Amino acid sequence: MAHKKGQGSSTNGRDSQPKYLGIKRGNGSFVNAGTIILRQRGTKIRPGVGTGLGRDYTIYATVPGTVRFITKADRKYATVEEFTIEDCEA
């Protein structure tokens, strides 16, 4: 005899947790060292000057400054333009 569970919602109750990928700090935002700029799968955007790349391809700031997204030779880069104390006095 074939067995079929009745009212079937228990077999459909699986789903993966959200990963919260994407850009966390936009172009022109001020960041401190260690701030996550974006989370991604693979290197769609590559790390530039003033940034680092984590094991899971997270790009983070290594210096305090302003976030800039640039395109160079058909590749996208996330950079941080370093912030200095002279910038405040100007």
Solvent accessible surface area in square Angstrom, and as a share of the most:
residue,aa,sasa,rsa
1,M,218,0.97
2,A,100,0.77
3,H,171,0.77
4,K,188,0.80
5,K,142,0.60
6,G,60,0.58
7,Q,179,0.79
8,G,32,0.31
9,S,86,0.56
10,S,80,0.52
11,T,71,0.42
12,N,120,0.62
13,G,67,0.65
14,R,190,0.69
15,D,134,0.70
16,S,91,0.59
17,Q,134,0.60
18,P,81,0.51
19,K,111,0.47
20,Y,159,0.60
21,L,76,0.38
22,G,32,0.31
23,I,100,0.51
24,K,75,0.32
25,R,104,0.38
26,G,35,0.34
27,N,97,0.50
28,G,39,0.38
29,S,34,0.22
30,F,108,0.45
31,V,3,0.02
32,N,92,0.47
33,A,59,0.46
34,G,54,0.52
35,T,30,0.17
36,I,69,0.35
37,I,0,0.00
38,L,4,0.02
39,R,70,0.25
40,Q,11,0.05
41,R,131,0.48
42,G,26,0.25
43,T,54,0.31
44,K,165,0.70
45,I,25,0.13
46,R,83,0.30
47,P,42,0.27
48,G,22,0.21
49,V,120,0.69
50,G,17,0.16
51,T,17,0.10
52,G,12,0.11
53,L,71,0.35
54,G,24,0.23
55,R,242,0.88
56,D,60,0.31
57,Y,93,0.35
58,T,11,0.06
59,I,0,0.00
60,Y,76,0.29
61,A,1,0.00
62,T,67,0.39
63,V,37,0.21
64,P,52,0.33
65,G,0,0.00
66,T,32,0.19
67,V,0,0.00
68,R,85,0.31
69,F,54,0.22
70,I,77,0.39
71,T,95,0.55
72,K,136,0.58
73,A,94,0.73
74,D,143,0.74
75,R,118,0.43
76,K,119,0.51
77,Y,50,0.19
78,A,0,0.00
79,T,15,0.09
80,V,4,0.02
81,E,93,0.42
82,E,109,0.49
83,F,77,0.32
84,T,60,0.35
85,I,116,0.59
86,E,110,0.49
87,D,82,0.43
88,C,83,0.49
89,E,135,0.61
90,A,125,0.97
